[in-house]
């Protein structure tokens, strides 16, 4: 077996196409409590690019390997590892850097995935589907048949929200900025799909028969977030997880005073830090069940080898894609 592996590395923050390089490194070996994982798939997420640029709240010590998500197979385990074994399909923690051929990981940080889930799908379960699940369970206790409204519904989180709501008996109002996405999201199970414009409030009212919507999910900010605030019911909760418009939330005082809306945020990295091992395991079990039943599946537009990282990042940086861009490593 080769004693060298390939990894994508950056030694300074900046534009990914300028600061990243592919280098060879010594093959790592696990210590007593570690496992050696051979990476199979690792997606390119916006957070990965932001971290390389130095714009993300988490900054890894430099030089660093990017990649918050990834899945692979355990090659070997250290002498003291009891809960994992060679051959297991595992999902890696977010602080390893997954754009590499192999990594050593503290065994307690690994999540074992069912072997009947494709590795590239397992690699995509840790951030967006978990975010969607927690959004739907941590802020409002939804009843069967209730509505959830979200903007940027064509995002990976938005599509996971649609899939989870459909599986659990909730209904979704999905707001998008491009007309060609309407039929696409309807085909994926979105109950109502509408354009993000000034007619949104009345369009939602008509489509839902003026239902009281108690949960809104905001990924855009700016005027789009204001439109969500006008759509939701009194005392609703609006959870912000992104700012695609790069504009802050600006709310009229009346919406706060007379509708008594609650605005909060969610960051999945913080959830992982605060959740107990049991809470993480229970959430993954629900996500694994949906994935195994084919109810939760992320679209992948194209796969790239590590050596084509420049092409992969250029494509991942484009907003209008048909799915995720991933590194197919082995």
N, C-alpha and C positions, 0 to 999 in steps of 0.2 A: 504494500500500500504506500502511496506517495507520502512523503514526509513534509510536503508543502501544500498549502491551500491558497485559494484566491479570495480576496476581500476588496470591497470598495471602501475607500478611506478618504477623509478630508482632514487637513491639518490647520485650516483657517476657515472662518465663516465667509460666505460670499455666494455668488451665483453658482448653483450646482454644476452647471456645465463648465465652469472655470476652475472650481476648487476640488472637484472629485477626481480620483485616479483609481485605477485597478492595480493592486499590488499582490505579490506573493508573500506569504507569512509562514512561519513554522507551524506544522500541524499541532494543534493544542492537545493536551492530555489532561484528563480529569483527575482531580484530587479525590480524597476519600468520600466526600459528600457531594460530588459533582457528577454530571453525566455529559458525555460527548455526543452532540447531536449533529447529524448530517442534514443540512438544510435542503429542503425540496422546493419550497415556494415562499416568496416574500413579496408583498404588494408595495406599490409606491403610493403613499398617501400624501395629501397636502401638508400634514403635520411634519412628515419627513423632510419635505423641501423647506418648510419654514425653519426647522431645526438647523439644517445645513446653512441657511442664510443668517442664522443667529437671531431669528424673530420669534422663536418659540420659548415658552417659559422654562422648559427643561433644556439645559445645555450640557452635553456630555464633555468630559475632559478630552482635550485634543492631544494627539490625533484620535479620531473616532470613526467608527463604522456606522452609517445610518441604518434605519429600518426599525420601526416600532412593532411591526407584525411579522410573523413567520411561522412556518410549521416544518417539521422534519422528523426523522427517524433516529432513535437512540442507537448509537453504535456500541458504546460501552458505558458502564457505570463504575463509580468508585467503590471501594471495598465496604463502605458503611451505608451505601444506598440500598434501602429495603423496599421502597414503594414503586420503583421503576425498574425496567429490565430492557435489555437490548431488543430491538425490533418494534418497540412501541412508537406509534405516531403521537407526537407531542406538539403542543402550541407553546411558543417561547414567550418569556416575559418581555415587557416593553423597554427594558433598560439594557438589552444585550447588544443590539445592532445586528440586524438579520440579513443584511446584504452581503453575505459571505457563504462560503461552502460548508464550513463547520464552526461550531461554537461550543465552549464548555459553559455549563449552566449549573447553578446550585439546584440540586434535584428537587428541593421543596418548592421552587418557583415554576416548575413545569406543570402543564395541564395535559393530562392524557386524553386524546381524542379517540372516538370509536374508529376502528380501522376501516369501516365501510363508508366513511366520509372521505371524499377525495382530498389529498393533501392541499391542493390549491384552494379548495373551499375551506378547509380547516384553518389555513393561514389567514383567511378573511373574516373569521368569526370573533376575534378578540376585541375589536374596537367598535365597528359600526353596529353589528347586531346586538352586542352587549349594551351599547349606548341606547339603542332603540328600546330594548327590554326595560332598562331602568327608567327611561323617560315615561314609559307607559305604566309603571308600577310604583314609582317613588313619590309622586306629587299629587295625584288624584286617584281615588278609588273608583275606577270605572265600572259601570254596570253593563250587563249585556245589552247590545244595541246602541250604546252611547256613541257620540261622535267625537273625533279628535281632528283638529285642523293644524296643518303644517305648511310652511312655505319651503321652497327649495325641495319639493317632494321627489324630484328626480335624482337627488343625491343618494349615496349609498345608505346613509342613515334613513333617509326618507323612504326608500324602497323597503328597507327592513321594517320600518314602522307599518307600512302597508301590509307586508306579509304577516307580521305578528298580529296585527289587529284582525285581519281576515281569519287567522287560525283561532283566535280567542273570542270572536263574536262581537268585536267593536267595529265601528264604521269610520271611514276617513274622508275628510275634505282635503284635497291635495292641490296646492297652489304652485303654479309654475310660470316661468317667464317666456316660454316658447310654445307656440301653438302645436307644433309637431309632436310635443310630448304628451298631449292630452290622450290620444288613443292608445299610445304605448303604456301609460300608467293605468288606464282603464283595463287593458288586457292583463296587466299584472295584478289586478284585484282592487285598484283604487275605486272606491264607491262614487266619489265625485271628484272631478279634476277640472280646475278653473284657472283662467289667466290672472296673473297678479296685476290688477289695475284698479282704477277708482270705482269700477262697477262691482267689485268683489263682495261688498257687504250685502247688497240686495240679491246677488247671484247665489250666495251661500244660503241666505234665508229661504229663497225659493227651492233650492235643491234639497234642503234638509227639512222643509216644512217648518221652518223657524224653530228648530230644535235648540235647546240650551247647550251650547258647547262649553265644557268646563276645563278643557285642556288645549292649549296652543303650544306649538313647537316652532321656535324661531331660529333660522340659520342665516338670515339675511341682514336684519337690522334696518335702520333708516325708515323710509316710507313703508316698506313692506311690513315691518313690525307694527307700525301704527295701524295698518289695515287689519292685521290680525287682532289687535286690541279692540277694534271697532266691531269685529265679527263675534268674538267670544261673549259668553254670558256674564252677568254680574258675578263678582267674586270668583271668577275663573283664574287659573294659573297659566302664565306664559313662561315657558322655560327656554332660555337662550343657550344654544350650543355652538353658534358660529356667527360670523359677521361678513358674509360674502360681499355685501355692498360697500364694506369698509366705512360705513356710516353708523354713528351711535344711535341708540334708541332715544327718541325725543317724544315724550308723551304729554298731551294737554292735561292740565291739572284736573279738569272735569272727569276724565276717564279714571283717574285715581280716586277722586272724591266720591263720585256718584256711582261708579261701577265697582269700586273697591277691589280693583284687580291686584293680583300679586305677581310680581316679576322676580324671577330667580334664574340661576344658571346651573349648568351641569358640565363637568369635565370628567371623562371616564378614568383618566389617570388618577385623579383624586379619589374616585370611588374605589379603585383597586387598592389604594393605600389604606383606606378606612374600613373597607369591608372585611369581615372575618373570613377565614378559610372556608367555613360552612356556607356563608352567603355567596362566595365566589363559586363554589362547587355546585350549589343549587341553581344558580343562574346559568352556568355552563350546561348543566343537565337539561334545562328547558330548551336552550339554544340547540344543543346537540340533537334533541328529539325532533325539533322542527326541521333541522338540516337533514337528518336521516330519512324523514318522511317526504322530503322534496318540497317542503313548504317554505323553506328559507334557503335561497340560493343566490349568490352574487354573480352578476354578469361580468364576464371577463372579455375584454376586447382583444387583447393581444399579450403574448408571452415573449419575453426577451431573455437571452442568456446574460450573465453578468458582464461579459466583455462588450455588450452592446448597450451599456448603461447610458451613454449620451443620447442615443436614439430613444431609449425607453423614457428617460426623463423629459425629453422634448415632447413626446406624445402625452405623457402624464400631465404635463403643464397646460395642455390645451383643454378648454372648458367643455367643448362639444365633442364628447366621446360616446361610444356605444357601451362602455363598461370599464372596469378596472384594468390598469396596467400592472403586470406582475413580473417578477424575475422567476423564471423556471430554472432552478439551480442544478438539479440533478434528474 
